[in-house]
Amino acid sequence: MIKDNRLIKVNPAYLVIFLGSDKTVNPIKITETSLRDGHQSLIATRLRTEEILPILEKMDRVGYHALEVWGGATFDACLRFLNEDPWERLRKIRRKVKNTKLQMLLRGQNLLGYKHYADDVVDTFIKKSVENGIDIIRVFDALNDTRNLETSIKAIKESGAHCQCAISYTTSKVHTIEYYVKLSKKMEELGADSICIKDMAGILTPYSAYKLVKRLKEAVSVPIELHTHSTSGIASMTYLKAVEAGVDIIDTAISPFAEGTSQPATESMVVTLSEGERAPELNISLLNEISDYFKPIKEKYRESGILNPKVMDVEPNTLTYQVPGGMLSNLLSQLKGQGALDKYEEVLSEIPRVREDLGFPPLVTPLSQMVGTQAVFNVLTGERYRIVPKEIKEYVKGLYGMPPAPISDDIKQKIIGDEKVITQRPADLLEPEIGKHSKEIGDLATSMEDVLSYILFPQVAKKFFENRLNGKAENENEDSGETVHYITVTM
C-alpha cells in the first residue's frame, strides 16, 4: 500500500485513495524497462541520451527495484543511428541515478552482438560495464545452453555485480516445467543471484505462469523475476497470476512506452497490485510526472513515423505461432520487399515447422531472425532448404550451442551435408581477440571501451570514431527508423 493516506492523482479520469499505514509484507518489486526494452520495443531503440537525462532524478526517487537502461539493442543503436557513445550514455545515467540499481541485458557469449565472442572479450566487456555503472546484469543464452553462460557468470561475480540468469521461455514438447526447473537449478549452481523468466514473445499464459513460478520458487532459493511483453494481450493477467504464485519482481514500462510489443504499464500494475496483499512501494505521484514527461517525446516519434502504430496492435497470432511481435514486423518487411505479402500466412505456418526441424530453439535474438528468414526462403522458393543462410548452417553445425532437441539426420543432410557437427562449447574454438582488434583500430580507439565497441560492431564503430575525430555533431547519421538484422544468404 501507499503509506501516506493522501488522495493521489493516478489518471486524469479518476482518483484513487490509498489507505493504510502498516508496512506491506513481501511487497512486489518492479523493474522499469522504458529506458531500454520499452523504447527498443516501440520506437526501434531511438530514445536519445538527451531525452533520458532530464527525468532520471525523478525516476531515481520512485522506489523501483532497478532501472533497465543499457544492453539489448541500445549499444548498436547508439553507434549506428544516434551517433552517440553507448559507454558515455551509461556514465551520464550513472551520475544522475544515485539510489536505484542500474540493469542491463546481455546475450551471454554473444554480448550485445550477433555472434559468439572469445572469452577475453566477454570478460573485459562485463568488467567494463560494471566499472561504468551497471549493478545488475541479466544474462541469457538464446538456446538455454548454460555452457554459453559460464564465462559471463564468472566475470559478473568477479566484478561484484548482481548476476541474474535469464531463462529464454518458449513452449514445445521438450520445454516442460521440469525442463525449466532443471535449468534454473543449474543456473543457481553456476552462481546466479536471481533468475528471470524471460518471455520475449509474450506467450506465457496466466495459469502456466502460476504453475511455473510455483515450481521455481520451490526448486531454487534465489529471487525469481518475470519479464514478458504485451504483444498477445495477456501480459497483465500473467503478471497477476505470477504475483499470486510468489514471483519476487516484475518488469513494467512507464505508460507512454508501455503495451503493444512492450511491457504492461507501470502505473496500471502498481494501482492494480496495491489492492492486494503484496502492494508495491512506489511513489504514484512521481510515476504520473514521469509519464507526463515522456508523452510529448512519444508523440514526436509517432509524428516522425519511427513509432509504427502496428506495434501497438494486439497480435493473437503470437500465441498460435509462438512468434515475437518484433519478428512479425520483420517478416512483413521482408515479404513486402519481395512483393510477396500474400504469402504471410503461409510463412507464419512454416515457422513452427522450421523451428521443429531445428530442435525447437526459443525465438529470441538472433535465432528469431534466423528461423524467420529460413521460413521465408522455404515458402518463396517453393522448396524447403534450397536456400540456407550461413547462420543456419553454423547453427546446425553446433556453432551457436546445443539445440534443445536433437536435429534429425535428414535435416542435417539437407542443410550441411556431410560437414562435422561440433559438440564442445563453441567459444572454445575462438582465439583471444582483444589484442588483434586493438591493433586494427589503432589510434582511433582512445580507450578499452572503444576497442570493445569496435570488436562488437567494427564498421559502425569505426565510422563513429572518425565522426568523433572530425568533430561531427550528434544526430547527423541518417536514420530510417528501421531495425537492422544480419542474415547472410549462401546458395
C-alpha positions as CSV (number, residue, x, y, z in Angstrom):
1,M,0.0,0.0,0.0
2,I,1.0,3.6,-0.5
3,K,1.7,4.8,3.0
4,D,0.8,8.5,3.3
5,N,-3.1,8.3,3.3
6,R,-3.2,11.0,0.6
7,L,-5.6,11.4,-2.3
8,I,-3.3,10.8,-5.2
9,K,-3.9,11.5,-8.9
10,V,-3.4,8.4,-10.9
11,N,-5.1,9.3,-14.1
12,P,-6.8,12.5,-15.3
13,A,-10.0,10.4,-15.5
14,Y,-10.2,9.3,-11.9
15,L,-8.7,9.5,-8.4
16,V,-7.7,6.6,-6.2
17,I,-7.4,6.7,-2.5
18,F,-4.7,4.5,-0.9
19,L,-5.2,3.8,2.8
20,G,-3.2,2.1,5.4
21,S,0.0,2.7,7.4
22,D,1.3,-0.8,8.1
23,K,4.3,-1.8,6.1
24,T,3.4,-4.4,3.4
25,V,4.9,-7.9,4.0
26,N,6.9,-9.0,1.0
27,P,5.9,-6.2,-1.4
28,I,6.2,-7.0,-5.1
29,K,9.3,-5.2,-6.6
30,I,9.3,-3.6,-10.0
31,T,12.0,-3.1,-12.6
32,E,11.3,-0.2,-15.0
33,T,12.1,-1.0,-18.6
34,S,11.2,2.2,-20.5
35,L,14.8,3.3,-20.8
36,R,15.8,0.0,-22.6
37,D,13.2,-2.5,-23.6
38,G,10.3,-0.1,-23.6
39,H,11.7,2.1,-26.3
40,Q,13.5,-0.7,-28.0
41,S,10.1,-2.5,-28.5
42,L,8.1,0.6,-29.6
43,I,10.5,3.1,-31.3
44,A,13.3,0.8,-32.5
45,T,15.7,1.9,-29.7
46,R,15.8,5.5,-30.8
47,L,15.5,7.3,-27.5
48,R,18.4,9.7,-27.2
49,T,20.5,10.3,-24.1
50,E,19.4,14.0,-24.1
51,E,15.8,12.8,-23.8
52,I,16.7,10.4,-20.9
53,L,18.8,12.6,-18.6
54,P,16.3,15.3,-17.5
55,I,13.9,12.8,-15.9
56,L,16.4,10.5,-14.2
57,E,16.4,12.2,-10.8
58,K,12.6,11.7,-10.5
59,M,12.9,8.1,-11.6
60,D,15.6,7.6,-9.0
61,R,13.1,8.6,-6.3
62,V,10.2,6.4,-7.3
63,G,11.3,3.3,-5.4
64,Y,12.0,1.0,-8.3
65,H,13.9,-2.2,-7.7
66,A,16.0,-1.3,-10.8
67,L,16.1,0.8,-13.9
68,E,16.9,-1.2,-17.1
69,V,19.0,1.3,-19.1
70,W,21.5,-0.5,-21.2
71,G,22.2,-3.6,-23.3
72,G,20.0,-5.3,-25.8
73,A,19.9,-3.2,-28.9
74,T,20.8,0.1,-27.2
75,F,24.5,-0.3,-27.8
76,D,24.1,-0.9,-31.5
77,A,21.5,1.8,-31.9
78,C,23.6,4.5,-30.2
79,L,26.5,3.9,-32.6
80,R,24.6,3.1,-35.7
81,F,21.7,5.6,-35.7
82,L,22.2,8.2,-32.9
83,N,25.9,8.9,-33.3
84,E,26.3,8.5,-29.6
85,D,28.9,6.7,-27.5
86,P,26.9,4.0,-25.6
87,W,29.6,4.0,-22.8
88,E,29.2,7.7,-22.3
89,R,25.4,7.3,-22.1
90,L,25.9,4.8,-19.3
91,R,28.3,7.1,-17.4
92,K,25.9,10.0,-17.7
93,I,23.0,7.9,-16.5
94,R,25.0,6.7,-13.5
95,R,25.9,10.2,-12.5
96,K,22.2,11.1,-12.3
97,V,21.0,7.9,-10.6
98,K,22.4,7.6,-7.1
99,N,19.9,5.4,-5.3
100,T,18.4,2.9,-7.8
101,K,20.3,0.0,-9.3
102,L,21.1,0.1,-13.0
103,Q,20.4,-3.0,-15.0
104,M,21.5,-4.2,-18.5
105,L,20.6,-7.1,-20.8
106,L,23.4,-9.3,-22.1
107,R,23.3,-12.1,-24.6
108,G,25.8,-14.4,-22.9
109,Q,28.7,-15.3,-25.2
110,N,27.1,-13.0,-27.9
111,L,27.4,-10.0,-25.6
112,L,25.4,-7.3,-27.4
113,G,26.3,-8.5,-30.9
114,Y,25.0,-11.3,-33.1
115,K,27.8,-13.9,-32.9
116,H,29.9,-15.6,-30.3
117,Y,33.0,-13.7,-29.0
118,A,36.1,-15.0,-27.4
119,D,36.3,-15.3,-23.6
120,D,38.7,-12.4,-23.2
121,V,36.2,-10.1,-24.9
122,V,33.3,-11.3,-22.8
123,D,35.3,-11.0,-19.6
124,T,36.6,-7.5,-20.3
125,F,33.2,-6.2,-21.6
126,I,31.4,-7.3,-18.5
127,K,34.0,-5.8,-16.2
128,K,34.0,-2.5,-18.1
129,S,30.2,-2.4,-18.0
130,V,30.3,-2.7,-14.2
131,E,33.1,-0.1,-13.9
132,N,31.0,2.3,-15.9
133,G,27.9,2.0,-13.7
134,I,26.0,-1.3,-14.1
135,D,24.8,-3.0,-11.0
136,I,22.7,-5.9,-12.3
137,I,23.5,-7.9,-15.4
138,R,20.6,-10.0,-16.8
139,V,22.4,-12.6,-18.9
140,F,20.7,-15.2,-21.2
141,D,21.6,-17.7,-23.9
142,A,19.2,-18.0,-26.9
143,L,19.4,-21.8,-26.6
144,N,19.4,-22.0,-22.8
145,D,22.8,-23.7,-23.2
146,T,24.4,-22.9,-19.9
147,R,27.9,-23.6,-21.3
148,N,27.4,-20.3,-23.1
149,L,26.8,-18.5,-19.8
150,E,29.7,-19.8,-17.8
151,T,32.3,-17.1,-18.8
152,S,29.7,-14.3,-18.3
153,I,28.6,-15.6,-14.9
154,K,32.2,-15.9,-13.7
155,A,33.0,-12.3,-14.9
156,I,29.9,-10.8,-13.4
157,K,30.6,-12.4,-10.0
158,E,34.3,-11.3,-10.1
159,S,33.2,-7.7,-10.9
160,G,30.9,-7.6,-7.8
161,A,27.7,-7.1,-9.8
162,H,24.4,-8.9,-9.3
163,C,24.2,-11.9,-11.7
164,Q,20.7,-12.5,-13.0
165,C,20.5,-15.6,-15.2
166,A,17.5,-15.5,-17.6
167,I,15.6,-18.4,-18.9
168,S,14.6,-17.9,-22.6
169,Y,11.0,-19.0,-22.3
170,T,9.3,-21.0,-25.0
171,T,6.9,-23.9,-25.4
172,S,7.5,-27.2,-27.2
173,K,7.4,-30.9,-26.4
174,V,10.8,-30.6,-24.7
175,H,10.2,-27.3,-22.9
176,T,8.3,-28.6,-19.9
177,I,8.1,-27.2,-16.4
178,E,10.6,-29.8,-15.3
179,Y,12.9,-28.7,-18.1
180,Y,12.8,-25.2,-16.6
181,V,13.3,-26.4,-13.1
182,K,16.4,-28.3,-14.1
183,L,17.7,-25.3,-16.0
184,S,17.1,-22.9,-13.0
185,K,18.9,-25.3,-10.6
186,K,21.9,-25.4,-13.0
187,M,21.9,-21.6,-13.1
188,E,21.8,-21.3,-9.3
189,E,24.6,-23.8,-9.2
190,L,26.7,-21.7,-11.6
191,G,26.3,-18.7,-9.3
192,A,23.1,-16.9,-10.3
193,D,22.0,-14.3,-7.7
194,S,18.5,-14.3,-9.2
195,I,16.6,-15.9,-12.1
196,C,14.4,-14.2,-14.6
197,I,11.8,-16.0,-16.7
198,K,12.3,-14.1,-20.0
199,D,9.1,-14.4,-22.0
200,M,10.3,-12.4,-25.0
201,A,7.3,-13.3,-27.2
202,G,4.5,-12.7,-24.7
203,I,3.3,-16.3,-24.9
204,L,3.4,-17.2,-21.2
205,T,-0.2,-17.6,-20.3
206,P,-1.5,-16.7,-16.8
207,Y,-2.1,-20.2,-15.4
208,S,1.1,-21.5,-16.9
209,A,2.9,-18.6,-15.2
210,Y,1.4,-19.6,-11.9
211,K,2.5,-23.2,-12.2
212,L,6.0,-22.3,-13.4
213,V,6.6,-19.7,-10.8
214,K,5.4,-22.0,-8.0
215,R,7.7,-24.8,-9.1
216,L,10.7,-22.5,-9.5
217,K,10.1,-21.0,-6.0
218,E,10.2,-24.5,-4.6
219,A,13.2,-25.5,-6.6
220,V,15.7,-22.7,-6.0
221,S,16.4,-20.3,-3.2
222,V,17.2,-17.1,-5.2
223,P,14.6,-14.5,-6.2
224,I,12.5,-15.0,-9.3
225,E,11.8,-12.2,-11.7
226,L,9.3,-12.3,-14.6
227,H,9.7,-10.4,-17.9
228,T,7.0,-10.5,-20.6
229,H,5.5,-8.5,-23.4
230,S,2.0,-7.3,-24.1
231,T,2.1,-8.4,-27.7
232,S,-0.6,-11.1,-27.3
233,G,-2.8,-9.1,-24.9
234,I,-2.4,-11.3,-21.8
235,A,0.7,-9.9,-20.1
236,S,-1.1,-8.1,-17.2
237,M,-3.1,-11.2,-16.4
238,T,0.1,-13.2,-16.5
239,Y,1.7,-10.8,-14.0
240,L,-1.3,-11.1,-11.6
241,K,-1.1,-14.9,-11.5
242,A,2.7,-14.8,-11.2
243,V,2.4,-12.4,-8.2
244,E,-0.1,-14.8,-6.6
245,A,2.4,-17.6,-7.1
246,G,5.1,-15.7,-5.3
247,V,7.2,-14.1,-8.1
248,D,9.6,-11.5,-6.5
249,I,10.0,-8.9,-9.3
250,I,8.1,-8.0,-12.4
251,D,9.2,-5.8,-15.4
252,T,7.0,-2.9,-16.4
253,A,7.3,0.3,-18.6
254,I,6.0,3.8,-17.9
255,S,2.8,4.2,-19.8
256,P,4.0,6.2,-22.9
257,F,6.4,3.4,-23.7
258,A,4.2,0.5,-22.5
259,E,1.8,-2.1,-24.0
260,G,1.8,-3.2,-27.6
261,T,5.1,-5.1,-28.1
262,S,6.4,-3.5,-24.9
263,Q,5.6,-4.4,-21.2
264,P,2.4,-3.6,-19.2
265,A,2.2,-0.1,-17.9
266,T,3.9,0.6,-14.6
267,E,1.2,2.9,-13.3
268,S,-1.6,0.4,-14.1
269,M,0.2,-2.5,-12.5
270,V,1.0,-0.5,-9.4
271,V,-2.6,0.6,-8.9
272,T,-3.9,-3.0,-9.5
273,L,-1.4,-4.6,-7.2
274,S,-1.9,-2.0,-4.5
275,E,-5.3,-3.7,-3.8
276,G,-3.6,-7.0,-3.0
277,E,-1.5,-8.4,-0.1
278,R,1.8,-7.6,-1.8
279,A,1.3,-3.9,-2.7
280,P,4.4,-2.4,-4.4
281,E,6.0,0.5,-2.6
282,L,6.3,3.0,-5.4
283,N,5.6,6.7,-5.5
284,I,2.4,7.1,-7.6
285,S,2.7,10.9,-7.9
286,L,6.2,10.7,-9.3
287,L,5.1,8.0,-11.8
288,N,2.4,10.4,-13.1
289,E,5.0,13.1,-13.5
290,I,7.4,10.7,-15.3
291,S,4.5,9.7,-17.6
292,D,3.7,13.3,-18.4
293,Y,7.4,13.9,-19.3
294,F,7.5,11.1,-21.8
295,K,4.2,11.8,-23.5
296,P,5.4,14.5,-25.9
297,I,8.5,12.5,-26.6
298,K,6.4,9.6,-27.7
299,E,4.3,11.9,-29.8
300,K,7.4,13.2,-31.5
301,Y,8.4,9.7,-32.6
302,R,4.8,8.9,-33.7
303,E,4.8,12.0,-35.9
304,S,8.2,11.1,-37.4
305,G,7.0,7.6,-38.3
306,I,9.5,5.8,-36.1
307,L,6.7,4.7,-33.9
308,N,4.7,2.5,-36.2
309,P,1.1,2.1,-35.0
310,K,1.2,-1.6,-35.8
311,V,3.5,-2.2,-32.8
312,M,0.5,-1.2,-30.6
313,D,-1.8,-3.8,-32.1
314,V,-2.7,-7.0,-30.1
315,E,-1.4,-10.0,-32.0
316,P,-3.2,-13.2,-31.1
317,N,-1.1,-15.0,-33.7
318,T,1.7,-14.7,-31.3
319,L,0.1,-17.4,-29.2
320,T,-0.6,-19.6,-32.1
321,Y,2.7,-19.4,-33.9
322,Q,5.0,-18.6,-30.9
323,V,6.3,-15.6,-32.8
324,P,7.5,-12.4,-31.0
325,G,5.9,-9.2,-32.1
326,G,9.2,-7.8,-33.5
327,M,9.6,-10.9,-35.5
328,L,6.2,-10.4,-37.1
329,S,7.0,-6.9,-38.2
330,N,10.3,-8.1,-39.6
331,L,8.6,-10.8,-41.6
332,L,6.1,-8.3,-43.0
333,S,9.1,-6.1,-44.1
334,Q,10.9,-9.0,-45.8
335,L,7.8,-10.1,-47.6
336,K,6.9,-6.6,-48.7
337,G,10.4,-6.2,-50.1
338,Q,9.9,-9.3,-52.2
339,G,6.4,-8.3,-53.3
340,A,5.0,-11.4,-51.5
341,L,2.7,-10.1,-48.8
342,D,0.2,-12.6,-50.0
343,K,2.5,-15.4,-48.6
344,Y,2.3,-14.0,-45.0
345,E,0.0,-16.7,-43.6
346,E,2.0,-19.4,-45.3
347,V,5.2,-18.2,-43.8
348,L,3.6,-18.0,-40.4
349,S,2.6,-21.6,-40.7
350,E,6.1,-22.6,-41.9
351,I,7.8,-21.0,-38.8
352,P,6.8,-23.7,-36.4
353,R,7.9,-26.4,-38.9
354,V,11.3,-24.8,-39.3
355,R,11.6,-24.4,-35.5
356,E,10.8,-28.1,-35.0
357,D,13.3,-29.1,-37.7
358,L,16.0,-27.1,-35.8
359,G,15.3,-28.7,-32.4
360,F,12.8,-26.2,-31.0
361,P,15.1,-23.2,-30.4
362,P,13.5,-20.3,-28.5
363,L,12.6,-17.5,-30.9
364,V,14.9,-14.8,-29.4
365,T,17.7,-12.8,-31.0
366,P,19.5,-13.9,-33.1
367,L,17.5,-17.2,-33.6
368,S,14.2,-15.4,-34.2
369,Q,15.7,-13.6,-37.2
370,M,17.3,-16.8,-38.5
371,V,14.3,-19.0,-38.2
372,G,12.0,-16.4,-39.7
373,T,14.3,-15.8,-42.7
374,Q,14.6,-19.6,-43.3
375,A,10.8,-19.8,-43.3
376,V,10.6,-17.0,-45.9
377,F,13.1,-18.8,-48.1
378,N,11.3,-22.1,-47.8
379,V,8.0,-20.6,-48.9
380,L,9.2,-18.2,-51.6
381,T,11.4,-20.8,-53.3
382,G,8.8,-23.5,-53.2
383,E,11.4,-26.0,-51.9
384,R,12.4,-26.3,-48.2
385,Y,16.1,-25.6,-47.5
386,R,17.0,-25.0,-51.1
387,I,18.4,-21.7,-49.9
388,V,20.0,-21.7,-46.5
389,P,21.5,-18.7,-44.7
390,K,25.1,-19.0,-43.4
391,E,23.9,-18.5,-39.9
392,I,21.5,-21.5,-40.1
393,K,24.3,-23.7,-41.4
394,E,26.5,-22.6,-38.4
395,Y,23.7,-23.3,-36.0
396,V,23.2,-26.8,-37.3
397,K,27.0,-27.4,-37.0
398,G,26.7,-26.5,-33.3
399,L,28.5,-23.2,-33.5
400,Y,25.7,-21.4,-31.5
401,G,25.4,-24.2,-28.9
402,M,23.4,-27.3,-28.3
403,P,19.8,-27.3,-29.6
404,P,17.1,-28.1,-27.0
405,A,16.2,-31.2,-29.0
406,P,18.3,-33.2,-31.5
407,I,18.2,-32.3,-35.2
408,S,17.3,-35.2,-37.4
409,D,20.0,-36.7,-39.7
410,D,17.7,-35.9,-42.7
411,I,17.6,-32.2,-41.8
412,K,21.3,-32.1,-41.1
413,Q,22.0,-33.6,-44.6
414,K,19.8,-31.1,-46.3
415,I,21.4,-28.1,-44.6
416,I,25.1,-29.0,-44.1
417,G,25.6,-32.3,-46.0
418,D,28.4,-34.3,-44.5
419,E,30.0,-31.4,-42.6
420,K,31.0,-32.2,-39.0
421,V,28.9,-31.1,-36.0
422,I,30.9,-29.8,-33.0
423,T,30.0,-30.9,-29.5
424,Q,32.2,-28.7,-27.4
425,R,31.4,-25.2,-26.1
426,P,31.5,-23.0,-29.3
427,A,33.7,-20.3,-27.7
428,D,36.4,-23.0,-27.0
429,L,37.2,-22.7,-30.8
430,L,37.9,-19.0,-30.6
431,E,41.3,-17.4,-30.1
432,P,41.7,-14.3,-27.9
433,E,40.5,-11.2,-29.8
434,I,41.3,-8.0,-27.9
435,G,45.0,-7.7,-28.9
436,K,44.3,-8.3,-32.6
437,H,41.4,-5.8,-32.8
438,S,43.2,-3.2,-30.7
439,K,46.0,-3.1,-33.3
440,E,43.5,-3.0,-36.1
441,I,41.6,0.1,-34.9
442,G,44.8,1.8,-33.7
443,D,44.7,5.4,-32.5
444,L,41.0,5.8,-33.5
445,A,40.3,4.0,-30.2
446,T,41.1,6.1,-27.2
447,S,40.1,3.6,-24.5
448,M,39.4,-0.1,-23.9
449,E,35.7,0.8,-24.2
450,D,36.4,2.0,-27.7
451,V,38.2,-1.3,-28.6
452,L,35.2,-3.3,-27.3
453,S,32.8,-1.2,-29.3
454,Y,34.9,-1.9,-32.4
455,I,35.0,-5.6,-31.7
456,L,31.2,-5.8,-31.5
457,F,30.4,-3.5,-34.4
458,P,33.6,-2.9,-36.5
459,Q,32.3,-0.8,-39.4
460,V,29.8,1.2,-37.4
461,A,32.2,1.9,-34.5
462,K,35.0,2.9,-36.9
463,K,32.6,5.4,-38.6
464,F,31.6,6.7,-35.2
465,F,35.3,7.2,-34.1
466,E,36.0,9.0,-37.4
467,N,33.0,11.3,-36.9
468,R,34.2,12.0,-33.3
469,L,37.7,12.8,-34.6
470,N,36.3,15.1,-37.2
471,G,34.0,16.9,-34.8
472,K,30.8,15.7,-36.5
473,A,27.9,16.6,-34.3
474,E,25.5,14.1,-32.8
475,N,22.2,13.4,-34.7
476,E,23.8,13.7,-38.2
477,N,23.6,10.0,-39.0
478,E,20.8,9.0,-41.4
479,D,18.0,7.1,-39.6
480,S,15.2,5.4,-41.4
481,G,13.8,4.0,-38.1
482,E,14.2,0.5,-39.4
483,T,16.0,-2.2,-37.3
484,V,19.0,-3.8,-38.9
485,H,19.3,-7.6,-38.9
486,Y,22.2,-9.6,-40.0
487,I,21.5,-12.6,-42.2
488,T,23.9,-13.9,-44.8
489,V,22.5,-15.8,-47.7
490,T,24.6,-18.5,-49.3
491,M,23.3,-20.9,-52.0
